[in-house]
Amino acid sequence: MGGPVFQPENSPQRGLVIDTVMEIAADPGASPDQAALAWAGSHGALPMIGTRSLMQLSPNTGALVLELTPALIVRLDEVSGSPITPARQAAEPRKAAAPGL
């Protein structure tokens, strides 16, 4: 298993990213996947995760209400950067659309 999206934890840097995501998720009682999705969303991305059941969908929707502080976003940006892919800059937060829009 693997590929460009899901890669094994086979380097110290990847291990640091995973450890940091898990630490950040633990504080508000979120799951690591929620923290990772909230972080991706903080950069203007719209993470689309394919789910096969409501059980899988629930944790993903929890990322929508998880608010990461600017300091936590910077922390994740710093540990995820490398000489090839430098640290990203967070985008301005987007407001949720009104229901029905």
C-alpha positions in Angstrom: 0.0 0.0 0.0 1.2 3.6 -0.5 1.2 6.0 -3.3 1.5 9.8 -3.6 -1.2 10.5 -1.0 -0.9 7.7 1.6 2.7 7.0 2.4 4.3 5.0 5.1 5.9 6.6 8.2 9.4 5.8 7.0 11.3 8.9 7.8 12.0 11.0 10.9 10.2 14.0 9.3 7.1 12.0 8.5 7.2 10.6 12.1 7.4 14.2 13.4 4.4 15.3 11.3 2.3 12.4 12.6 3.4 12.9 16.2 2.5 16.7 15.9 -0.9 16.0 14.4 -1.6 13.5 17.2 -0.5 16.0 19.9 -2.6 18.8 18.4 -5.6 16.6 18.1 -5.4 15.4 21.7 -5.8 18.8 23.2 -9.4 19.6 22.0 -10.3 15.9 22.1 -10.3 15.6 18.3 -9.1 12.7 16.2 -5.9 12.9 14.2 -7.8 12.8 11.0 -9.9 15.8 12.1 -6.8 17.8 12.9 -5.2 16.9 9.6 -8.4 17.9 7.6 -8.8 21.1 9.6 -5.1 22.0 8.9 -5.5 21.3 5.2 -8.6 23.4 5.2 -6.7 26.3 6.8 -4.7 26.6 3.6 -7.6 27.2 1.3 -7.9 23.5 0.4 -11.3 21.8 0.4 -10.4 18.3 1.6 -12.7 15.8 0.0 -12.5 12.4 1.7 -14.4 9.5 0.1 -16.4 7.7 2.8 -18.3 4.5 2.5 -20.4 4.7 5.6 -21.9 7.2 8.1 -19.4 5.9 10.6 -16.6 7.1 8.4 -18.3 10.4 7.6 -18.8 11.5 11.2 -15.1 12.1 12.0 -14.6 14.0 8.8 -17.5 16.4 9.5 -16.0 17.0 12.9 -13.1 18.7 11.1 -15.5 21.4 10.0 -16.0 22.7 13.5 -12.4 22.2 14.7 -10.7 25.6 14.9 -6.9 25.4 15.0 -5.2 28.4 16.5 -2.7 30.3 14.2 0.1 29.0 16.4 -1.0 25.4 15.8 -1.3 26.0 12.1 2.3 27.4 12.0 3.5 24.5 14.1 2.1 22.0 11.5 3.4 24.1 8.6 6.9 24.1 10.1 7.1 20.4 10.7 5.7 19.5 7.3 8.0 21.7 5.3 11.1 20.5 3.6 13.7 21.9 1.1 11.6 20.4 -1.7 8.2 21.5 -0.3 8.7 24.6 1.9 6.3 25.4 4.7 3.0 26.7 3.5 1.3 29.9 4.6 -2.2 29.7 6.1 -5.1 31.2 4.1 -7.6 33.6 5.5 -10.4 31.7 7.2 -13.5 31.2 5.1 -17.0 31.7 6.4 -19.3 28.8 6.1 -22.0 29.3 3.5 -25.6 29.6 4.6 -27.7 26.5 4.4 -29.1 26.0 1.0 -26.4 27.9 -0.9 
